[in-house]
Amino acid sequence: MTPDRRNPIFAAIDTPDRDRARDLAQRVGDAVGGIKLGLEFFNAHGPEGVRDVASGHENLFLDLKYHDIPNTVAGAVRAAVRLRPMILNVHAAGGPAMMQAARQAAAEEAARLGVRRPLVLAVTVLTSLDDGDLEAVGQSGPIGGQVVRLARLARDCGLDGVVCSPLEIVATREACGPDFTLVVPGIRPAGAAAGDQKRIMTPAEALAAGADWLVIGRPITGAPDPAAAARRISADLALS
């Protein structure tokens, strides 16, 4: 399941405001390749809200980052598949049994419903973290090595790919091969504020490095005209 190369951008609609989320999704729908809904929106509005906002959008990234015991994650994944996401994710740090349970649950539930199986990706290291943050929680650095280690583990568990920062694209691609899906947040157009992201790259740089999908939030959704902002980014990528 490869991205539409005309537009590999997921617009990250991170807001608890349902009306605003619906409006943003409608406004940017023709200017991006898909939309991402995450914890902030899901905790406010649940599955019903996701169905509402994602209606009419074929490519939904349901960004809930499951991390729990295998049985609980499997149950959560089954419930998520009913929302028809293109992509859902778990934390690689949950370990092999949890990732395998997520993969199996996604396949079984999709087959039962007769729908496409979502890509199941593993989150490696959040883009808001740096080497000092890893050390603070007792993990050995550098971050690049940890990302590749977790990506290999996710691949060996049968997952479809990982979420990684743009700075780890090349090493992860080399380690896991050309068919391993890389979804990349931490994308900031030239001149945009980094915000709470620490490992960032421009959209063109990330795509050139080998990203499959780019997750872009505030540079699009915080712009006065979100659709125009998305189109400008697409034009910079020579995608329009």
C-alpha positions as CSV (number, residue, x, y, z in Angstrom):
1,M,0.0,0.0,0.0
2,T,2.1,2.9,-1.3
3,P,1.3,6.6,-1.0
4,D,-0.1,8.6,-3.8
5,R,3.1,10.2,-5.0
6,R,1.2,13.2,-6.1
7,N,0.7,14.1,-2.5
8,P,2.3,12.1,0.4
9,I,1.2,14.6,3.1
10,F,-0.9,13.8,6.1
11,A,-2.4,16.9,7.6
12,A,-2.3,16.5,11.4
13,I,-5.6,17.8,12.7
14,D,-4.7,18.0,16.4
15,T,-7.6,19.8,18.2
16,P,-10.3,18.8,20.7
17,D,-12.7,21.1,18.9
18,R,-14.9,18.9,16.7
19,D,-16.3,21.7,14.5
20,R,-12.8,23.1,13.9
21,A,-11.5,19.6,13.1
22,R,-14.4,19.0,10.6
23,D,-13.8,22.4,9.0
24,L,-10.0,21.8,8.7
25,A,-10.5,18.3,7.2
26,Q,-12.9,19.7,4.6
27,R,-10.7,22.7,3.8
28,V,-7.5,20.7,3.3
29,G,-9.0,17.5,1.9
30,D,-8.2,18.3,-1.8
31,A,-4.7,19.7,-0.9
32,V,-3.3,16.8,1.1
33,G,-3.0,13.0,0.7
34,G,-4.7,12.2,4.0
35,I,-5.6,13.4,7.4
36,K,-4.3,12.4,10.8
37,L,-6.4,12.3,14.0
38,G,-4.8,11.7,17.3
39,L,-5.2,11.5,21.0
40,E,-6.3,15.1,21.5
41,F,-9.3,14.7,19.2
42,F,-10.0,11.1,20.1
43,N,-10.2,11.6,23.8
44,A,-12.6,14.5,23.3
45,H,-14.9,12.8,20.8
46,G,-14.2,9.1,20.5
47,P,-15.0,6.8,17.5
48,E,-18.1,8.8,16.6
49,G,-16.1,12.0,16.2
50,V,-13.5,10.2,14.1
51,R,-16.2,8.8,11.8
52,D,-17.7,12.3,11.5
53,V,-14.4,14.2,10.7
54,A,-12.9,11.4,8.5
55,S,-16.0,11.0,6.4
56,G,-15.1,11.3,2.8
57,H,-11.3,10.9,3.4
58,E,-10.0,7.6,2.1
59,N,-6.6,7.9,3.9
60,L,-7.0,8.3,7.6
61,F,-4.0,7.9,10.0
62,L,-5.4,7.1,13.4
63,D,-2.5,8.2,15.6
64,L,-3.3,6.7,19.0
65,K,0.1,5.1,19.8
66,Y,-1.1,2.1,21.7
67,H,1.2,0.8,24.5
68,D,-0.2,-1.7,26.9
69,I,-0.2,-5.5,27.5
70,P,-0.7,-7.5,24.3
71,N,-4.3,-8.5,25.0
72,T,-5.4,-5.0,25.7
73,V,-3.7,-3.6,22.6
74,A,-5.2,-6.4,20.4
75,G,-8.7,-5.4,21.6
76,A,-8.0,-1.7,21.0
77,V,-6.7,-2.5,17.5
78,R,-9.8,-4.5,16.7
79,A,-12.0,-1.6,17.7
80,A,-9.8,0.8,15.7
81,V,-10.1,-1.2,12.5
82,R,-13.8,-0.6,12.6
83,L,-13.1,3.1,11.9
84,R,-11.4,2.1,8.6
85,P,-8.1,3.8,9.1
86,M,-5.4,3.4,6.5
87,I,-2.7,3.5,9.2
88,L,-2.8,2.9,12.9
89,N,0.2,2.7,15.3
90,V,1.6,1.2,18.5
91,H,4.7,2.0,20.5
92,A,7.6,-0.3,19.6
93,A,8.7,-0.1,23.2
94,G,5.7,-2.3,24.1
95,G,7.8,-5.2,22.9
96,P,7.5,-8.1,20.4
97,A,4.4,-9.8,21.9
98,M,2.5,-6.6,21.9
99,M,3.4,-5.7,18.3
100,Q,2.6,-9.2,17.1
101,A,-0.7,-9.1,18.8
102,A,-1.5,-5.8,17.2
103,R,-0.6,-7.1,13.7
104,Q,-2.7,-10.2,14.1
105,A,-5.7,-8.4,15.5
106,A,-5.6,-5.9,12.6
107,A,-5.5,-8.7,10.0
108,E,-8.2,-10.7,11.7
109,E,-10.6,-7.9,12.2
110,A,-10.1,-6.5,8.7
111,A,-10.8,-10.0,7.3
112,R,-13.9,-10.4,9.4
113,L,-15.3,-7.0,8.3
114,G,-14.2,-7.5,4.7
115,V,-12.3,-4.2,4.7
116,R,-8.7,-3.3,3.8
117,R,-6.2,-4.1,6.5
118,P,-4.7,-1.0,7.9
119,L,-1.0,-0.6,7.9
120,V,0.3,-1.2,11.5
121,L,3.3,1.0,12.3
122,A,5.5,1.2,15.4
123,V,6.4,4.5,16.9
124,T,10.2,4.5,17.5
125,V,11.3,7.6,19.4
126,L,9.1,10.6,19.6
127,T,10.3,13.7,17.7
128,S,10.0,15.8,20.8
129,L,12.9,13.8,22.5
130,D,16.7,14.1,22.2
131,D,19.6,12.2,23.6
132,G,19.3,13.8,27.0
133,D,15.6,12.8,27.2
134,L,16.5,9.2,26.4
135,E,19.2,9.2,29.2
136,A,16.7,10.6,31.7
137,V,14.4,7.6,31.2
138,G,17.3,5.1,31.4
139,Q,17.6,4.3,27.7
140,S,21.0,4.2,26.0
141,G,21.6,6.6,23.2
142,P,22.3,8.0,20.7
143,I,18.7,8.3,19.4
144,G,19.6,7.2,15.9
145,G,20.8,3.8,17.2
146,Q,17.7,3.3,19.3
147,V,15.4,4.2,16.4
148,V,17.1,1.7,14.1
149,R,17.0,-1.0,16.8
150,L,13.3,-0.5,17.4
151,A,12.6,-0.4,13.6
152,R,14.3,-3.7,13.1
153,L,12.3,-5.2,15.9
154,A,9.1,-3.9,14.4
155,R,10.0,-5.4,11.0
156,D,10.9,-8.7,12.6
157,C,7.5,-8.7,14.3
158,G,5.8,-8.3,11.0
159,L,4.7,-4.7,11.2
160,D,4.4,-2.6,8.0
161,G,6.7,0.2,9.1
162,V,7.6,2.8,11.7
163,V,7.1,6.4,12.6
164,C,10.5,8.1,12.9
165,S,11.9,11.5,12.8
166,P,13.4,12.8,9.5
167,L,16.9,12.5,10.9
168,E,16.6,8.7,11.1
169,I,15.1,8.2,7.6
170,V,18.3,7.2,5.8
171,A,19.5,4.8,8.5
172,T,16.1,3.2,9.0
173,R,15.7,2.7,5.3
174,E,19.1,1.1,5.0
175,A,18.3,-1.2,7.9
176,C,14.8,-2.2,7.0
177,G,14.6,-2.1,3.2
178,P,12.7,-0.3,0.5
179,D,9.3,-1.8,1.2
180,F,9.2,-0.8,4.9
181,T,6.8,2.2,5.3
182,L,8.3,5.3,6.9
183,V,5.8,7.9,8.2
184,V,7.7,11.0,9.3
185,P,6.5,13.8,11.6
186,G,8.8,16.6,12.7
187,I,8.3,18.3,9.3
188,R,8.7,22.0,9.2
189,P,8.9,24.1,6.0
190,A,11.8,26.5,5.8
191,G,11.3,29.4,8.2
192,A,8.5,27.7,10.2
193,A,8.8,27.6,14.0
194,A,10.0,24.2,15.4
195,G,7.5,24.3,18.3
196,D,8.0,21.3,20.6
197,Q,9.8,19.3,17.9
198,K,13.5,18.7,18.3
199,R,14.4,16.5,15.3
200,I,13.1,18.2,12.3
201,M,13.6,18.6,8.5
202,T,11.9,20.4,5.6
203,P,9.3,18.5,3.6
204,A,11.6,18.4,0.5
205,E,14.6,17.1,2.5
206,A,12.5,14.4,4.2
207,L,11.0,13.2,0.9
208,A,14.4,13.2,-0.7
209,A,15.8,11.2,2.2
210,G,13.3,8.4,1.6
211,A,10.1,9.2,3.6
212,D,6.9,7.6,2.4
213,W,4.5,9.9,4.2
214,L,5.0,13.4,5.8
215,V,3.0,14.4,8.8
216,I,2.5,18.1,8.9
217,G,0.4,19.9,11.5
218,R,0.8,23.5,12.6
219,P,2.4,24.8,9.4
220,I,-0.9,23.8,7.6
221,T,-3.6,23.9,10.3
222,G,-2.3,27.0,12.0
223,A,-2.1,29.0,8.8
224,P,-4.7,31.7,7.9
225,D,-5.6,29.6,4.8
226,P,-4.8,25.9,5.6
227,A,-5.6,24.7,2.1
228,A,-3.3,27.4,0.5
229,A,-0.5,26.5,3.0
230,A,-0.8,22.8,2.0
231,R,-0.7,23.6,-1.6
232,R,2.4,25.7,-1.2
233,I,4.1,22.8,0.5
234,S,3.0,20.5,-2.3
235,A,4.3,23.0,-4.9
236,D,7.6,23.0,-3.1
237,L,7.7,19.3,-3.5
238,A,6.8,19.6,-7.2
239,L,3.7,17.6,-6.5
240,S,1.1,20.0,-7.7
